[in-house]
């Protein structure tokens, strides 16, 4: 399991001349780091008298963030697992009549993990927006860092969807998936960017 490696081991695996982990796995892990920062902010805020009005919200955020983090971490390996059938399909001789069907099925399957990564990251951005308001001001930079990691994860995951949809012969399927990606990118990248800018403004003004 890729997720059982230490930080150095995972970075070394990314750098190696091996197909997995790749961009999809890195995107999922970046998303997990972004939401983990949100959890840290909530954990430090919980129990502080100044933020007592947000106790229930913070507990809810912690539960949701833990679920998102676990799901994003699992998507690192799900993304890697989807590559094997794709690599196998590309290895089928071009004259083999089964090649096109195998490639089509494998490319569709390879869209699944990065698409799910995007969906989870969108939810993480919403939690980070809430933490900008309800989290301790002492950790506001971590909210901003989480937003930037989340935006990067969202865009990186989308690349791993589009690189597979471009080869699909089933254009109706491809266009539906691409439209879903474009919707998430169009909605949530600006929100993550706005959140990071708001955090930067707070830090620079307070400084």
Secondary structure, 3 states (H helix, E strand, C coil): CHHHCCHHHHHHHHHCCCCCCCHHHHHHHHHHHHHHHHHHHHHHHCCCHHHHHHHHHHHHHHHHHHHHHHHHHHHHHHHHHHHHHHHHHHHCCCCCCCHHHHHHHHHHHHHHHHHHHHHHHHHHHHHHHHHHHHCCHHHHHHHHHHHHHHHHHHHHHHHHHHHHHCCCCCHHHHHHHHHHHHHHHHHHHHHHHHHHHHHHHHHHHHC
